[in-house]
Amino acid sequence: MSDEKVAQHKDQKGSGEGVSPEALLVQEKTRNEELVRQLKYLQADFENYRKRTDKETMEAGESSVRNLVLRLLSVVDELALAIENARKDGSVELLEGIKMVHKNLVASLEAEGLERMKAVGEAFDPRLHEAVAKVQGSSKSDVVIEEIRPGYTFRGRVIRPSMVKVELGALEPKVEGGRKHE
């Protein structure tokens, strides 16, 4: 730095007289390091912001698709009911046409990540099953014995629980003071 620039710098800093060029250099290095540190924090904050907005955008898109799939499940249910009714009425052409539409719709939904949950024979789980009927049984735990309406997961998350009939596990008699009470 020329003497004139050092003098200008001293005036700008307001540090007064008697500051050596080495001291000014140390001050500027410290200031530079602080600015670099602030820049790194800003870069990290921006990267975190970008990742968060990307994740939120992806989740919003996923939510839209999940809602569409959920609405289409009623169409799947109605087609399955139509297949049952056409089978009872003996209308072979109608039955085959409905089966084909049902199969294509289910295949399209499965390609997007829809999976039908297995219910019958499984242990009852209130996160996966909605009990609409219960009967007393003799097994040790509650077991699904009939599926009223199928349940589905979408990309690993339960989108609709199965409506099921549950066989309740046998009640264990209470043992108090060495005697059984029922």
Order of alpha helices (4+ residues) and beta strands (2+ residues): alpha-alpha-alpha-beta-beta-beta-beta-beta-beta-beta-beta
